[in-house]
Amino acid sequence: MKIATLFAAIMALAQSVSAHYTFQQFSVGSTKYPVFQYIQQNLNYNSPVTGAGSMFLPRKNLVY
């Protein structure tokens, strides 16, 4: 029962925490590839979405 309670608490906390990072350069070992080679460039960079009319949002995720 303790494990189930601990698991439920961890899952509740995990849902409330989210983070992201946008990688710009890919490297393997000591080899560094040019910026955005093998990585798709993020079109909105790290700026927040300020409106529901943003063209970067899929239509199914809009909130009215």
Backbone hydrogen bonds in HBPLUS format (Angstrom, degrees):
<---DONOR---> <-ACCEPTOR-->    atom                        ^
c    i                          cat <-CA-CA->   ^        H-A-AA   ^      H-
h    n   atom  resd res      DA  || num        DHA   H-A  angle D-A-AA Bond
n    s   type  num  typ     dist DA aas  dist angle  dist       angle   num
A0005-THR N   A0001-MET O   3.06 MM   4  6.31 158.3  2.11 149.1 154.6     1
A0006-LEU N   A0002-LYS O   2.90 MM   4  6.08 160.5  1.94 147.8 153.4     2
A0007-PHE N   A0003-ILE O   2.83 MM   4  5.97 160.2  1.86 149.3 155.1     3
A0008-ALA N   A0004-ALA O   2.95 MM   4  6.10 159.0  1.99 144.4 150.0     4
A0009-ALA N   A0005-THR O   2.97 MM   4  6.19 154.4  2.04 146.2 153.1     5
A0010-ILE N   A0006-LEU O   2.94 MM   4  6.18 159.0  1.99 151.2 156.7     6
A0011-MET N   A0007-PHE O   2.95 MM   4  6.15 161.3  1.99 151.5 156.6     7
A0012-ALA N   A0008-ALA O   2.99 MM   4  6.14 151.4  2.08 142.4 150.1     8
A0013-LEU N   A0009-ALA O   3.06 MM   4  6.29 156.4  2.11 146.7 152.5     9
A0014-ALA N   A0010-ILE O   2.85 MM   4  6.01 153.0  1.93 147.2 155.6    10
A0015-GLN N   A0011-MET O   3.12 MM   4  6.26 144.8  2.25 141.4 148.6    11
A0016-SER N   A0013-LEU O   3.12 MM   3  5.25 132.5  2.36  97.9 110.6    12
A0036-PHE N   A0024-GLN O   2.82 MM  12  5.51 157.2  1.87 163.5 169.6    13
A0033-TYR N   A0026-PHE O   2.94 MM   7  5.61 173.1  1.95 172.3 174.3    14
A0028-VAL N   A0031-THR O   2.91 MM   3  5.30 150.6  2.00 151.5 158.8    15
A0031-THR N   A0028-VAL O   2.95 MM   3  5.30 156.3  2.00 138.9 136.2    16
A0037-GLN N   A0034-PRO O   3.14 MM   3  5.54 150.1  2.23 136.8 130.6    17
A0047-SER N   A0044-ASN O   3.24 MM   3  6.19 149.5  2.33 149.4 152.4    18
A0054-SER N   A0051-GLY O   3.41 MM   3  5.85 155.1  2.47 115.6 115.1    19
A0057-LEU N   A0054-SER O   3.33 MM   3  5.84 171.2  2.34 114.6 117.2    20
A0061-ASN N   A0058-PRO O   3.13 MM   3  5.76 159.9  2.17 118.5 124.3    21
A0062-LEU N   A0059-ARG O   3.37 MM   3  5.56 171.7  2.37 111.6 113.0    22
